[in-house]
């Protein structure tokens, strides 16, 4: 079933789709302008906010836009979670020698569009989960990387033990990447390979930003 096949590919983001509204984030002394540092690479606040704005603009352009926006209220956190997860998955796949070609992506996407009822329907399905239309190919690529990594590990993703083996491999990779998240956004959990919501009481969502986004 298509929806089941795509679930794990976006599970890291979907787990946080109900998180807090976009936070006012201008960096700290330890993270000037950075939302996170992953394997020495900066994910900037500007990059994060641009991703969020792309999703919100696309959602607002649909008839069910208000509902989509309400259902993805914690979009900044889920988006950052996805951006970090992308880096972890890419590194794990690279270390395992797993590659995905553009032709692979196009073939998988064509099949997915057919099962979803067309390209527009596929984009809408992922937009409901906080994924902008221009990120569909990247999402498909992640699905294929997960499939390839599972094959490399001889792990059956349809079985609980296969899921655990895949999660353990991603956790090992995550732990080796020195992931450091700006405390305005929370703390990264290497074992769960997910961004935990921050509990610091001094972090307050900006009311003005909530209305704008």
Secondary structure, DSSP 8 states (H G I E B T S, - for coil): -HHHHHHGGGHHHHTTTTS---------STTTTEEEEETTEEEEHHHHHHHHHHHHHHHHTSTTHHHHHHHTTTHHHHHHHHHHHHHHHHHHHHHTT----HHHHHHHHHHHHHHHTSHHHHHHHHHTTT--GGGHHHHHHHHHHHHHHHHHHT--TTSHHHHHHHHHHHHHHHHTTT-EE-TTT-EEETTTTEEE----TT----HHHHHH-
